[in-house]
């Protein structure tokens, strides 16, 4: 079931790039990111309330909160830089370079989380990096 969610994530990430490129024409990219964040906030909290997940708030530890907040900060910075790149670059170039994050995540998962990388994963990461270089150059 995870792969269905991953495919939906990829679809909506793709639509994000297209809609953002259209929407930021003549708009400050930071303002666009702030507006986008409000929409995400409303959707996310609506889901939490609909599912009744607010009961889990009490079980969050300081450790959970620290890393969830760090993840949020990284996401926010990613969006700010992504929107700025979209504003000045072509979506067909920016989006694939942004997906270099897949290869970087594989590397960081080994370094930080001590995960094991299979040969297939390593080849995939190298191909992503190679493809990104082709697009940049």
C-alpha positions as CSV (number, residue, x, y, z in Angstrom):
1,X,0.0,0.0,0.0
2,X,2.9,2.4,0.6
3,X,3.7,2.6,-3.1
4,X,0.2,3.9,-3.9
5,X,0.8,6.8,-1.4
6,X,4.2,7.3,-2.9
7,X,2.8,7.5,-6.4
8,X,0.1,9.9,-5.3
9,X,2.8,12.0,-3.6
10,X,4.8,12.1,-6.9
11,X,1.6,13.1,-8.8
12,X,0.8,15.9,-6.4
13,X,4.4,17.0,-6.3
14,X,4.4,17.2,-10.1
15,X,1.1,19.3,-10.0
16,X,2.7,21.5,-7.3
17,X,5.5,22.5,-9.7
18,X,3.1,23.2,-12.6
19,X,0.5,25.1,-10.5
20,X,3.3,27.0,-8.7
21,X,5.0,28.1,-11.9
22,X,1.7,29.4,-13.2
23,X,0.7,31.0,-9.9
24,X,4.0,32.9,-9.1
25,X,4.1,34.9,-12.3
26,X,4.6,38.5,-11.1
27,X,4.3,37.5,-7.4
28,X,7.1,37.4,-4.8
29,X,8.1,33.8,-4.3
30,X,8.3,34.1,-0.5
31,X,4.7,35.5,-0.4
32,X,3.6,32.6,-2.6
33,X,5.2,30.1,-0.3
34,X,3.5,31.7,2.7
35,X,0.1,31.5,1.1
36,X,0.8,27.9,0.0
37,X,1.8,27.1,3.6
38,X,-1.6,28.4,5.0
39,X,-3.4,26.1,2.6
40,X,-1.3,23.1,3.7
41,X,-1.9,24.1,7.3
42,X,-5.7,24.1,6.9
43,X,-5.7,20.8,5.0
44,X,-3.3,19.0,7.4
45,X,-5.2,20.1,10.6
46,X,-8.6,19.3,8.9
47,X,-7.3,15.7,8.4
48,X,-6.1,15.5,12.0
49,X,-9.4,16.7,13.4
50,X,-11.4,14.5,11.0
51,X,-9.4,11.4,12.0
52,X,-9.5,12.2,15.6
53,X,-5.7,12.3,15.8
54,X,-5.5,15.2,18.2
55,X,-5.6,12.6,21.0
56,X,-2.1,11.6,20.1
57,X,-0.7,15.1,20.9
58,X,-0.2,14.1,24.6
59,X,2.0,11.2,23.6
60,X,4.6,13.4,21.8
61,X,7.9,13.5,23.5
62,X,10.4,16.4,23.4
63,X,12.5,14.2,21.1
64,X,9.5,13.7,18.7
65,X,8.8,17.5,18.7
66,X,12.4,18.4,18.1
67,X,12.8,16.3,15.0
68,X,9.3,17.1,13.7
69,X,10.1,20.8,14.1
70,X,13.5,20.3,12.4
71,X,11.7,18.5,9.6
72,X,9.3,21.4,9.3
73,X,12.1,23.9,9.2
74,X,13.8,21.9,6.4
75,X,10.5,21.6,4.5
76,X,10.0,25.4,4.8
77,X,13.4,26.2,3.5
78,X,13.0,23.7,0.7
79,X,9.8,25.3,-0.4
80,X,11.2,28.8,-0.2
81,X,14.2,27.8,-2.4
82,X,12.0,25.7,-4.7
83,X,9.6,28.6,-5.4
84,X,12.5,31.0,-6.0
85,X,14.0,28.5,-8.4
86,X,10.7,28.0,-10.2
87,X,10.2,31.8,-10.4
88,X,13.5,32.3,-12.3
89,X,14.0,28.9,-14.0
90,X,12.1,26.5,-16.2
91,X,9.9,24.0,-14.4
92,X,11.2,21.2,-16.7
93,X,14.7,21.9,-15.3
94,X,13.9,22.9,-11.7
95,X,11.7,19.9,-10.8
96,X,14.2,17.2,-11.9
97,X,17.0,19.0,-10.1
98,X,14.8,19.2,-7.0
99,X,14.4,15.4,-7.2
100,X,18.2,15.1,-6.6
101,X,16.9,15.0,-3.1
102,X,16.1,11.3,-3.7
103,X,19.8,10.5,-4.2
104,X,20.8,12.9,-1.3
105,X,18.3,11.2,1.0
106,X,19.7,7.7,0.2
107,X,23.2,9.0,1.0
108,X,22.0,10.7,4.3
109,X,20.1,7.6,5.3
110,X,23.3,5.6,5.2
111,X,25.3,8.3,7.0
112,X,22.8,9.4,9.7
113,X,20.4,6.4,10.0
114,X,22.9,3.7,9.3
115,X,20.6,2.1,6.7
116,X,22.0,-0.5,4.3
117,X,22.0,0.4,0.6
118,X,21.5,-2.3,-1.9
119,X,23.3,-2.4,-5.3
120,X,20.0,-1.5,-7.0
121,X,19.5,1.6,-4.8
122,X,23.1,2.7,-5.3
123,X,22.7,2.3,-9.1
124,X,19.5,4.3,-9.0
125,X,21.1,7.1,-6.9
126,X,24.0,7.3,-9.4
127,X,21.5,7.5,-12.3
128,X,19.6,10.2,-10.6
129,X,22.8,12.2,-10.0
130,X,23.9,11.6,-13.6
131,X,20.5,12.7,-15.0
132,X,20.6,15.8,-12.8
133,X,24.0,16.7,-14.2
134,X,22.8,16.2,-17.7
135,X,19.9,18.7,-17.1
136,X,22.2,21.2,-15.4
137,X,24.9,21.2,-18.0
